[in-house]
Amino acid sequence: MNILIIEDEARVADIMTKYLEKEGYKVYTCYTGREGLDIFYHQKIDIVLLDLMLPDIQGEDICKEMRQISNTYIFMITAKGNLDSKIDGFTIGADEYLVKPVSPREVVARVKALDMRKQREENKDILIFDKGRLKIYLEERVIKVDNEEIPLTPNEFELLYELASSPGRVFTRDQLIEAVMGIDFDGFDRTIDVHIKNLRKKIEQDTKTPKYIKTVTGIGYKFEGDAT
């Protein structure tokens, strides 16, 4: 992610810059509001760390201007620690409000937490297991094993997605039939066994000792895998 620091205390700005760059983030650092807005308008910025008391433009005004055109995350970092200031900050669009003195380690921790949350939101329609070995894409309705797309029938995909969406949960054959084929399906419950057999051939390295789709004797099936 690209991070913009707008902070008139050079020492504070430089320390935060070093901590964030150490974590691999691209950091733009400036000491005035006008310079900060210029960078904001010309670069792709994911997070703004914004001091409120700047020498030229009040941080609140900068926040309002940014909010008119962008949903970029804004962390206000300021000595204004009273309740009214915090409420005003959130009202005009701040996502975080940190009161000085603030540890650069806390800033980094909050940035990393936000980074992880954004990644989860971006990947909410993708189930990833075993550090990327198995990927299930809901929107595209495809799966990849070791980055190779594996063709599935519609029922095979629905069955795999139903199981993988709830790792560890035991599904009966009837539950899987209802989820995959509909409650009005008029057939044998062992139809699921055929789909499971075919799925294992496509995604398992060893069908005799499957890693992902496990049989629960006398009940049905469950999915196991290390979610990423």
C-alpha positions in Angstrom: 0.0 0.0 0.0 1.0 3.6 -0.6 0.9 5.8 2.6 0.9 9.6 2.7 2.2 11.2 5.9 1.2 14.9 6.4 3.0 16.0 9.6 4.8 19.3 10.4 7.0 17.8 13.1 9.9 16.5 11.0 11.2 14.2 13.6 7.8 12.5 14.1 7.2 12.2 10.4 10.7 10.8 9.7 10.4 8.2 12.5 7.0 7.0 11.2 8.4 6.9 7.7 11.3 4.7 8.7 9.0 2.3 10.6 6.5 2.0 7.8 9.2 1.6 5.1 10.7 -1.2 7.1 7.4 -3.1 6.8 7.6 -2.7 3.0 5.2 0.2 2.5 5.7 3.0 0.0 5.7 6.2 2.0 5.3 9.8 0.8 6.2 12.3 3.5 5.5 16.0 3.6 5.3 18.7 6.2 2.6 21.1 5.0 -1.0 20.7 4.0 -0.6 22.1 0.5 2.2 19.7 -0.3 0.2 16.8 1.1 -2.8 17.7 -1.1 -0.6 17.9 -4.1 0.8 14.4 -3.5 -2.7 13.1 -2.8 -4.0 14.4 -6.2 -1.1 13.0 -8.2 -0.4 9.7 -6.5 -2.4 6.6 -5.7 -2.7 6.8 -1.9 -4.2 4.1 0.2 -3.8 5.6 3.7 -3.3 9.1 4.9 -1.7 9.8 8.2 -2.9 13.3 8.9 -1.8 15.8 11.6 -4.5 18.3 12.3 -2.4 21.3 13.4 -0.4 22.2 10.3 1.3 25.6 9.5 -0.8 26.4 6.5 -4.1 24.4 6.3 -6.0 22.9 9.1 -6.1 19.1 9.0 -9.8 19.1 9.3 -10.1 21.1 6.1 -7.7 18.7 4.3 -9.8 15.8 5.5 -13.0 17.4 4.2 -11.4 18.1 0.8 -10.1 14.5 0.5 -13.5 13.1 1.4 -15.2 15.0 -1.4 -13.4 12.9 -4.0 -12.1 9.8 -2.3 -12.8 7.0 0.2 -9.1 6.7 1.1 -8.5 5.7 4.7 -7.6 8.7 6.9 -5.9 8.3 10.2 -5.9 11.6 12.2 -2.9 11.9 14.4 -3.1 14.9 16.7 -2.6 16.4 20.1 -6.3 17.3 20.2 -7.4 14.7 22.6 -10.7 16.0 23.9 -14.0 14.2 23.2 -15.4 16.9 21.0 -12.4 16.9 18.7 -12.6 13.2 18.3 -16.3 13.3 17.5 -15.7 16.1 15.0 -12.9 14.1 13.4 -15.1 11.1 12.8 -17.9 13.3 11.7 -15.9 14.8 8.9 -14.6 11.4 7.7 -11.7 10.1 9.8 -11.4 6.3 10.0 -9.0 6.4 12.9 -8.2 9.1 15.5 -4.9 8.7 17.4 -3.9 11.2 20.1 -0.2 12.2 20.5 2.1 11.1 21.7 1.5 7.9 19.8 4.0 5.1 19.4 5.2 4.5 15.8 4.8 0.8 16.6 1.1 1.4 17.2 0.7 3.3 14.0 2.4 0.4 12.1 0.2 -2.1 13.9 -3.0 -0.2 12.9 -1.8 0.1 9.3 -1.0 -3.6 9.1 -4.4 -4.5 10.6 -6.1 -2.3 8.0 -4.0 -3.8 5.3 -5.1 -7.3 6.3 -8.7 -6.3 6.5 -8.6 -4.8 3.0 -7.1 -8.0 1.7 -9.8 -10.1 3.3 -12.5 -7.8 1.8 -10.9 -8.0 -1.6 -10.7 -11.8 -1.4 -14.1 -12.4 0.1 -15.2 -14.2 -3.0 -12.1 -16.3 -3.2 -11.4 -19.3 -0.9 -7.7 -20.0 -0.6 -6.2 -23.1 1.1 -2.7 -24.4 1.7 -0.9 -21.2 0.9 -2.5 -20.9 -2.5 -2.3 -24.5 -3.6 -6.1 -24.7 -3.9 -8.1 -21.6 -4.9 -11.9 -21.4 -5.4 -13.3 -18.4 -7.2 -17.0 -17.9 -6.6 -17.7 -15.2 -9.1 -15.8 -16.9 -11.9 -17.0 -20.3 -10.7 -13.6 -21.9 -11.4 -11.0 -23.5 -9.2 -7.2 -23.7 -9.5 -4.9 -26.3 -8.1 -1.2 -25.3 -8.1 -2.3 -22.3 -10.3 -3.8 -24.6 -13.0 -7.5 -24.2 -13.7 -9.4 -27.5 -13.2 -12.6 -28.0 -15.1 -15.6 -28.8 -12.9 -19.2 -29.5 -13.7 -21.7 -27.1 -12.2 -22.7 -29.6 -9.5 -19.1 -30.4 -8.7 -18.4 -26.7 -8.2 -21.4 -26.2 -6.0 -20.5 -29.2 -3.9 -16.9 -28.2 -3.4 -17.9 -24.6 -2.6 -20.5 -25.7 -0.1 -18.0 -27.9 1.7 -15.1 -25.5 1.6 -17.1 -22.5 2.8 -17.4 -24.3 6.2 -14.2 -26.1 6.9 -14.6 -28.8 9.5 -18.4 -28.9 9.4 -19.8 -32.3 8.8 -22.5 -32.4 6.1 -25.0 -35.3 5.7 -25.7 -36.5 2.2 -29.2 -35.0 2.4 -27.8 -31.6 3.3 -25.4 -31.6 0.4 -28.1 -32.8 -2.0 -30.4 -29.9 -0.9 -27.6 -27.4 -1.1 -26.3 -28.5 -4.5 -29.3 -30.0 -6.4 -32.3 -28.4 -4.6 -34.8 -29.7 -2.1 -37.0 -31.2 -5.0 -34.2 -33.5 -6.2 -35.8 -36.9 -6.8 -32.9 -39.3 -6.8 -30.6 -41.4 -4.7 -28.5 -39.9 -1.9 -25.6 -41.8 -3.2 -25.5 -39.4 -6.1 -23.3 -37.2 -3.9 -20.8 -40.1 -3.5 -20.3 -40.1 -7.3 -19.6 -36.3 -7.3 -17.3 -36.6 -4.4 -15.4 -39.4 -6.1 -15.0 -37.2 -9.3 -14.0 -34.2 -7.2 -11.3 -36.1 -5.5 -9.8 -37.2 -8.8 -9.5 -33.6 -9.8 -8.2 -31.9 -6.7 -6.6 -34.6 -4.5 -3.0 -35.7 -4.9 -3.9 -39.1 -3.5 -7.6 -40.1 -3.7 -7.1 -43.0 -1.3 -6.0 -40.7 1.5 -7.7 -37.4 0.5 -6.4 -34.2 2.1 -9.4 -32.0 1.5 -12.7 -34.0 1.3 -12.9 -36.4 4.2 -15.5 -39.1 4.6 -17.3 -39.2 8.0 -18.5 -42.8 8.3 -22.2 -43.2 8.6 -22.9 -39.5 8.2 -21.5 -37.8 5.1 -18.5 -35.6 4.3 -16.5 -32.6 5.6 -13.8 -30.4 4.1 -10.4 -29.9 5.7 -7.7 -27.5 4.7 -5.5 -24.7 6.0 -7.3 -21.5 5.0 -5.1 -18.6 3.9 
